[in-house]
Every structure is written in structure tokens, then in C-alpha cells.
Amino acid sequence: MTPDVRAVQARLAAWYAAVARPLPWRDADTTPWGVLVSEIMLQQTPAARVEGPWRDWMTVWPTPAHLAAAPVADVLRAWGRLGYPRRALRLRDAAQAIVDLHDGRVPDDEAALLALPGVGRYTAAAVRAFAFGRRSVVLDVNVRRVLARLAAGVEHPPTHESAAERAAAEDWVPHDDADAATWSAAAMELGAVVCTARAPLCDACPVADSCAWLAAGRPAWSGPPRVAQAWEGTDRQCRGRIMAALRASDRPVPLADVAWPDVSQLRRAATGLVADGLAVEHPAGLALPRHGSPRLSSCVATLAGSGTGSPSMAR
């Protein structure tokens, strides 16, 4: 079964125009900075958890210059329970780079975007598409799953993105800038709310009659087992417990005050937080850092010397 690409694009665009979720970063007046902030926050985090923090963030730090001048402790407190708090540090570092290298404006050039701290290939493509309306291959987990089912006839995409998969995805992106941006947003929305990983709503899919996986009888995934990421009792949970205690206090927090049953794991997590620049050591315990990451100045110097930027800064 070979889908009619143009017909699928048109139907998916019409569906998206009618039912897209009214997420605030999709508003017409959202700045490129607002789009970049949303994309960093949405990494490995559902949109429902991001909406409130994004609104608060944009109220306090509406431009890169505002965030670049903010104390790190304030940034980490504002990040709250979004998880993976290193993203907050990278976003602040990106804001500083944007101020220093791009006059405070988010660049629309792919190489310049890739050179920003915390910005990888997906995020650069998403900012080009959703902030600037430029054609790009926006390939997140939702789009990959939609194309795996629609075109390849398999339940899930491979664990790791391949060059062949990316080339195939390129063929689905319309050549016109505006149409390409709409396709990316619509395919992502379809994967998020209809063509979901565990319980796809095929009866509600606007392109179900073109889906190779559905036509084949929805065959079960035959690749490597897909294992859900653990949380309970992990170092990630332990780190989160420590960070929550630090955000709640204006003073250093003794590790003994953090409720965690495994002392050795607690110490290991604390050491990792310090190494990542998320905490600093005091005689009385740990605290949130107050100043910028020591890695920031060297990062900006590297970007300034690279001209068009280097993808080595990608996540």
C-alpha cells in the first residue's frame, strides 16, 4: 500500500486546522524566543505539564536578555518539577549566547541554532518551522511513529533514528515553507493525541484509509522489546528529591535532611548534581548555585570563534 502523499498532507492539514490543541506557544503572537523555550521544556515532558511553567517563564523572562541576567537559583526554582533540570541551565546559557552573538534575537539559521547550548537537530528544525515558518525536517518521536505506521506499516519506529528514516521523512515534507511547517505541526499533533504509542485511536484518524499499518491489520511490534523508563528508586528520582529540597530553601540543605533511604545513593546523586552545575557545596550542605555556570564563558567564546557555529554543542 503506497499512500498518496499530497492527499495525506491536505487531509492532515485540514484536520489540524479544525482540532489542534490551543497550546499557548502556538499563538500567532508568540515570539521565536517563546517557541525555543517551549521546545526545550517539551523535551521528554508532556505538553500538559509544560503549559503552566511556560506561561510563568515567559512572564518573568520574556526575552533572552531577561533570562541571561537572571540568577541561576531563580532559574532552577522556576523550572520546578519539569524534570531534567540541566535543560534550565542550557536554556540560560543559550539565552546568553543569543544576547552575545545574535543581538538578543533567536537566529533562524540552522547552523546558528545548532550552535546554541541545548539545541540539537530536532530543536533547531522545530524552531525554524514553528517560529519562522521555514521548511525543515521536524522529526520527533510522534512524527516518527506516524510515519512508521502510515508509510512503513510497522507499529513503532526503530529505537534510533537512521539516515534512511530521515531521508524517507524528507519526502513527506512539502516544498513550500508554510505548507511544510503545517505538515510538521499536524503530524506531531496526530502522534500526540491520536496515533499514540500504546492505544492509537484509529477510528478518529483523518488519514486512516491511507495507513499501511492499519491496512495490514495493525501487526504487533516485532523489534527489540520496548522498555518503559523506570523512576521509583532510581538515581533520577533521588536527584529530583534533592533538587526539590534545594528549591524550597534559601539556605544550604544538609543531606541528612533529605528523605531518602539509601545513603550511598543519596551521596552519589548529590555528587552528580554538583558536577552538573545544579548545586554547590557548602560546609552546611548543598545549595542552588547563584551565579552562571563556569562553562558558560568558554561556551560563548567557542561559539564566537566558530562563525557559523558548530553542532558539537547539540544535545
C-alpha positions as CSV (number, residue, x, y, z in Angstrom):
1,M,0.0,0.0,0.0
2,T,1.5,3.3,-1.1
3,P,-0.1,6.4,0.4
4,D,-0.9,9.4,-1.7
5,V,1.4,11.8,-0.1
6,R,-0.2,15.0,-1.3
7,A,-3.7,13.8,-0.3
8,V,-2.5,12.8,3.1
9,Q,-0.8,16.2,3.6
10,A,-4.0,18.0,2.6
11,R,-6.3,16.0,4.9
12,L,-3.9,16.2,7.8
13,A,-3.6,20.0,7.4
14,A,-7.4,20.4,7.4
15,W,-7.8,18.1,10.4
16,Y,-5.1,20.1,12.3
17,A,-6.8,23.4,11.4
18,A,-10.0,22.1,12.9
19,V,-8.9,20.3,16.1
20,A,-5.4,21.4,17.1
21,R,-5.0,21.9,20.8
22,P,-4.8,25.6,21.7
23,L,-1.4,25.5,23.3
24,P,-0.1,28.9,24.2
25,W,3.2,28.7,22.3
26,R,1.2,28.1,19.1
27,D,-0.4,31.6,19.4
28,A,0.3,33.9,16.4
29,D,2.0,36.5,18.6
30,T,4.4,34.0,20.3
31,T,8.0,35.2,19.7
32,P,10.8,32.9,18.4
33,W,12.2,33.0,21.9
34,G,8.8,31.7,23.2
35,V,9.0,28.9,20.7
36,L,12.5,28.0,21.7
37,V,11.6,28.0,25.4
38,S,8.6,25.7,24.7
39,E,10.8,23.3,22.7
40,I,13.4,23.0,25.4
41,M,10.7,22.5,28.1
42,L,8.9,19.9,25.9
43,Q,11.9,17.7,25.6
44,Q,10.8,14.4,27.3
45,T,8.0,16.3,29.0
46,P,4.2,16.2,28.1
47,A,2.6,19.4,26.9
48,A,0.1,19.3,29.8
49,R,2.9,19.7,32.3
50,V,4.6,22.4,30.3
51,E,1.8,24.9,29.7
52,G,1.7,26.5,33.2
53,P,5.5,26.8,33.7
54,W,5.9,28.1,30.1
55,R,3.4,30.9,30.8
56,D,5.1,31.8,34.1
57,W,8.5,31.7,32.5
58,M,7.6,34.0,29.6
59,T,6.0,36.5,32.1
60,V,9.2,36.7,34.1
61,W,11.8,36.3,31.3
62,P,10.1,37.4,28.0
63,T,13.3,37.8,26.1
64,P,16.7,36.1,26.1
65,A,18.3,39.2,27.7
66,H,16.0,38.8,30.7
67,L,16.9,35.2,31.2
68,A,20.6,35.7,30.6
69,A,20.6,38.3,33.5
70,A,18.7,36.0,35.9
71,P,20.4,34.3,38.9
72,V,20.8,30.6,38.3
73,A,19.0,29.8,41.6
74,D,15.9,31.7,40.3
75,V,16.0,29.8,37.0
76,L,16.2,26.4,38.7
77,R,13.4,27.3,41.1
78,A,11.2,28.4,38.2
79,W,12.0,25.1,36.4
80,G,10.2,23.4,39.3
81,R,9.1,19.8,38.7
82,L,9.6,19.8,34.9
83,G,12.4,17.3,35.3
84,Y,15.9,17.1,33.7
85,P,16.8,20.5,35.3
86,R,20.1,20.6,33.3
87,R,17.7,21.8,30.5
88,A,17.2,25.0,32.5
89,L,20.9,25.7,32.7
90,R,21.3,25.0,29.0
91,L,18.4,27.4,28.2
92,R,20.0,30.1,30.3
93,D,23.3,29.5,28.5
94,A,21.5,29.6,25.2
95,A,20.0,33.0,26.2
96,Q,23.4,34.3,27.0
97,A,24.8,33.2,23.6
98,I,21.8,34.7,21.8
99,V,22.5,38.0,23.6
100,D,26.2,37.9,23.0
101,L,26.3,36.6,19.4
102,H,22.9,37.5,17.9
103,D,21.9,40.9,19.4
104,G,19.4,39.2,21.6
105,R,17.4,37.7,18.8
106,V,16.9,34.0,18.2
107,P,18.6,33.1,14.9
108,D,16.7,31.5,12.1
109,D,19.8,29.9,10.5
110,E,20.1,26.2,11.2
111,A,23.8,26.2,11.9
112,A,23.5,29.1,14.3
113,L,20.6,27.4,16.1
114,L,22.6,24.1,16.4
115,A,25.5,26.0,17.9
116,L,23.3,27.2,20.8
117,P,23.7,25.2,24.1
118,G,20.9,22.6,24.5
119,V,19.8,22.8,20.8
120,G,20.0,19.6,18.8
121,R,18.9,18.7,15.3
122,Y,15.2,18.3,16.3
123,T,15.0,21.5,18.3
124,A,16.7,23.6,15.5
125,A,14.3,22.2,12.9
126,A,11.3,22.8,15.2
127,V,12.3,26.4,15.8
128,R,12.8,27.0,12.1
129,A,9.4,25.6,11.3
130,F,7.3,26.9,14.2
131,A,9.0,30.2,14.9
132,F,10.0,31.3,11.4
133,G,7.7,29.2,9.1
134,R,10.7,27.7,7.3
135,R,10.8,24.3,5.7
136,S,12.7,21.8,7.8
137,V,12.5,18.1,8.7
138,V,10.9,18.1,12.2
139,L,11.3,14.5,13.3
140,D,10.3,13.9,16.9
141,V,9.0,10.7,18.4
142,N,5.5,11.5,17.4
143,V,6.3,12.2,13.8
144,R,8.5,9.2,13.6
145,R,5.7,7.0,14.9
146,V,3.1,8.5,12.5
147,L,5.4,7.8,9.5
148,A,6.3,4.4,10.7
149,R,2.7,3.3,10.7
150,L,1.5,5.4,7.8
151,A,4.2,4.6,5.3
152,A,6.3,1.7,6.6
153,G,3.4,-0.3,8.1
154,V,5.1,-1.0,11.4
155,E,3.8,-0.2,14.9
156,H,6.8,1.7,16.1
157,P,9.9,3.3,14.6
158,P,13.3,1.9,15.3
159,T,14.9,2.8,18.6
160,H,17.4,5.0,17.0
161,E,16.8,7.4,14.0
162,S,18.7,6.4,10.9
163,A,19.8,8.2,7.8
164,A,17.4,6.2,5.7
165,E,14.5,7.1,8.0
166,R,15.4,10.7,7.9
167,A,15.6,10.6,4.1
168,A,12.2,9.0,3.9
169,A,10.7,11.7,6.2
170,E,12.2,14.4,4.0
171,D,10.0,13.1,1.2
172,W,6.9,13.8,3.2
173,V,7.7,17.4,3.9
174,P,6.0,19.8,1.4
175,H,8.4,22.1,-0.6
176,D,6.5,25.3,0.3
177,D,7.7,26.8,3.6
178,A,4.2,27.4,5.1
179,D,2.9,24.0,4.0
180,A,6.0,22.3,5.4
181,A,5.5,24.0,8.8
182,T,1.9,23.0,8.8
183,W,2.7,19.4,8.0
184,S,5.3,19.2,10.8
185,A,2.8,20.6,13.3
186,A,-0.1,18.4,12.1
187,A,1.9,15.2,12.1
188,M,3.3,15.9,15.5
189,E,-0.3,16.6,16.8
190,L,-1.6,13.4,15.2
191,G,1.1,11.4,17.0
192,A,0.4,13.1,20.3
193,V,-3.4,12.8,20.5
194,V,-4.5,10.1,18.0
195,C,-1.7,7.9,16.8
196,T,-0.3,7.3,20.3
197,A,2.2,4.7,21.3
198,R,0.0,2.5,23.4
199,A,-3.6,3.0,22.4
200,P,-3.9,4.6,19.0
201,L,-7.4,5.9,18.1
202,C,-7.5,4.7,14.6
203,D,-11.3,5.4,14.3
204,A,-10.5,9.1,14.8
205,C,-7.6,9.3,12.5
206,P,-8.1,11.6,9.5
207,V,-5.8,9.5,7.3
208,A,-6.7,6.0,8.5
209,D,-7.6,4.9,4.9
210,S,-4.0,5.6,3.8
211,C,-2.3,3.9,6.8
212,A,-0.2,0.9,5.8
213,W,-0.1,-0.4,9.4
214,L,-3.9,-0.3,9.7
215,A,-4.4,-1.9,6.3
216,A,-2.1,-4.8,7.4
217,G,-4.2,-5.5,10.5
218,R,-2.1,-3.5,13.0
219,P,0.6,-6.1,13.3
220,A,2.4,-6.1,16.7
221,W,5.9,-4.7,17.0
222,S,8.4,-7.4,16.2
223,G,11.6,-5.4,17.0
224,P,13.6,-5.2,20.3
225,P,11.4,-5.0,23.4
226,R,10.3,-1.5,24.3
227,V,11.1,-1.0,27.9
228,A,9.5,1.9,29.9
229,Q,11.9,4.1,31.7
230,A,12.0,3.3,35.4
231,W,11.5,6.0,38.0
232,E,10.9,4.6,41.5
233,G,14.2,4.2,43.4
234,T,16.4,5.5,40.6
235,D,19.2,8.0,40.8
236,R,16.9,10.3,38.8
237,Q,14.3,10.2,41.5
238,C,16.9,10.7,44.2
239,R,18.3,13.7,42.3
240,G,14.8,15.1,42.0
241,R,14.3,14.7,45.7
242,I,17.4,16.7,46.5
243,M,16.6,19.4,43.9
244,A,13.1,19.8,45.4
245,A,14.7,20.4,48.9
246,L,17.2,22.9,47.5
247,R,14.4,24.8,45.6
248,A,12.4,25.0,48.8
249,S,15.2,26.5,50.9
250,D,17.1,29.8,50.8
251,R,19.9,28.2,52.9
252,P,22.2,25.2,52.4
253,V,20.4,21.9,53.0
254,P,22.2,19.1,54.8
255,L,21.9,15.8,53.0
256,A,20.7,14.3,56.2
257,D,17.6,16.4,55.9
258,V,16.7,14.9,52.5
259,A,14.3,11.9,53.0
260,W,16.0,9.1,51.1
261,P,16.6,5.5,52.4
262,D,19.9,4.7,50.6
263,V,22.6,7.0,52.0
264,S,25.2,5.9,49.4
265,Q,22.8,6.6,46.5
266,L,22.0,10.0,48.1
267,R,25.7,10.9,48.2
268,R,26.2,9.7,44.6
269,A,23.2,11.8,43.4
270,A,24.5,14.9,45.3
271,T,27.9,14.5,43.7
272,G,26.3,14.3,40.3
273,L,24.3,17.4,40.9
274,V,27.4,19.4,41.9
275,A,29.3,18.1,38.8
276,D,26.4,19.1,36.6
277,G,26.3,22.7,37.9
278,L,22.9,22.2,39.5
279,A,24.1,22.5,43.1
280,V,27.1,23.9,45.0
281,E,28.7,22.6,48.2
282,H,28.7,24.5,51.5
283,P,30.0,23.4,54.9
284,A,26.4,23.1,56.0
285,G,25.2,21.1,52.9
286,L,24.1,21.8,49.4
287,A,22.5,24.9,47.8
288,L,21.4,26.1,44.5
289,P,24.1,28.0,42.5
290,R,23.6,31.7,42.5
291,H,25.8,32.6,39.5
292,G,26.2,31.4,36.0
293,S,27.7,28.1,35.1
294,P,31.5,28.2,34.9
295,R,31.2,26.5,31.5
296,L,29.3,29.5,30.0
297,S,32.2,31.8,29.3
298,S,34.1,29.1,27.4
299,C,31.0,28.1,25.5
300,V,30.3,31.6,24.3
301,A,34.0,32.0,23.4
302,T,33.8,28.8,21.3
303,L,30.6,30.0,19.5
304,A,32.1,33.4,18.8
305,G,35.1,31.9,17.2
306,S,33.2,29.4,15.1
307,G,31.5,32.0,12.9
308,T,28.5,29.8,11.7
309,G,28.6,27.7,14.8
310,S,29.3,24.0,15.4
311,P,26.9,21.1,16.1
312,S,29.2,20.0,18.8
313,M,27.0,21.9,21.2
314,A,24.0,19.8,20.2
315,R,22.3,17.8,22.9
